[in-house]
Amino acid sequence: MCISCCTESADGRGPASAISRRSILAGIGALAAAAGVTACASPSSTRPVESAAAAPAAVPNPDAHFEIVLLGTQAGPPIAADRTGISTALVVDGTTYVVDCGRASATQYRRAGLQFAALRNIFITHLHADHIADYYNFFMLGGGTIPQIGDGVSGPVDVYGPGPAGGLPQAFGGRTVPVTHPADPTPGLAELTRKCTEAYAYSNNVLMRDTGLPDTSTMPVVHEIALPELGADFTNTCPPCAPFTVMSDDRVRVTATLVPHGPAFPSFAYRFDTEYGSVTFSGDTTVSDNLVELARGSEVLIHEAVNLEGSALTPAARDHMLQSHVEVQQVGAIAERAGVPKLVLSHIIDFAHGVVDPHQWTEWAGRGYAGEVVIGNDLQRITVR
């Protein structure tokens, strides 16, 4: 494993106050798990909707230069039977970039017909478990193939994401709660990767000796994103932030901004600019001017959303959701402000009805928005150009 603690800074010259609601997450998880999230594929009769039926899963467009593949669209930790964890792939002229690695995303990558040998970069928006549950599997399993026999990660993959938070917020209600691993309670992406490598050392060592598999521990090259000088920290998670460069190569230029996601810090939104168009990912966020500035003029905005209307959440749980996420009834106004012609909803959950009804969600997301609404489904493909 190779780890770099920062990438390009905001000036391009070098390596680049929240209250915890953890006490209520278990209750939210129980509600969501009990409800489940079911995707319906029927398009709306009043607004354009792409669905799994309109964009067949795992069938690439041979004429596409720039494609979005929704590997998983589930919001939050609860495990749903019909949706996998949040993860999206961008395919630009045959090269693949992955944003977030939620539960089962490595399997979904294969189901989508994508090649591990074509994986160039992974981008992590923040370090909540539902965004990184399958992260190390892209290397430990996706790279654990003898190249002469089958497809696998063929070399180092640059990974970009958050550094250490630097501290923990107070527990909700002022309670005293335990701290997991007090010696290092807020590790960043580099330390997370190092510890995964250590934890799976025996498997890696044995397989290299027994079957001749490559050393998967050398495959992730981690870059913890350096923040511009904004005064941001775990007590001031999202001050005003102009988009700043994360990386660029021969196909994409990636910029980022901070977004407010409750006490999670840092939490990033990403924008990918290519010669074929631009796509912006909200990450997990509540309503954010930083995101609107980042997304302005993109061809596509991929945004998270929750429905709380009619839900039985407690006042504390509702407050947590509003500090961390965007209600589906408000998301269209965000896309309209950014001037984005297509809005794709992913990382979605309905706390009132359990199922995500595409008719209702399209009407909600379309409020105050003149563009096209897409209610995302697992393995759905969307051609940008």
Secondary structure, DSSP 8 states (H G I E B T S, - for coil): -EEES----TTSSS-------HHHHHHHHHHHHHH---B-----SSS----TTTS-TT---TT-SEEEEEEE-B-SSS--SS--BSEEEEEETTEEEEE---TTHHHHHHHTT--GGGEEEEE-S---HHHHTTTTHHHHTTS-S-TTTS----S-EEEEE-----S----GGG-----SSTTSSS--HHHHHHHHHHHTHHHHHHHHHHH----GGGSEEEEE----SS--BTTB-------EEEEE-SS-EEEEEE--BTTBSS-EEEEEEETTEEEEE--S-SS-HHHHHHHTT-SEEEEEEEE-TT----HHHHHHHHHH--BHHHHHHHHHHHT-SEEEEEEEEETTTSSB-HHHHHHHHTTT--SEEEE--TTEEEE--
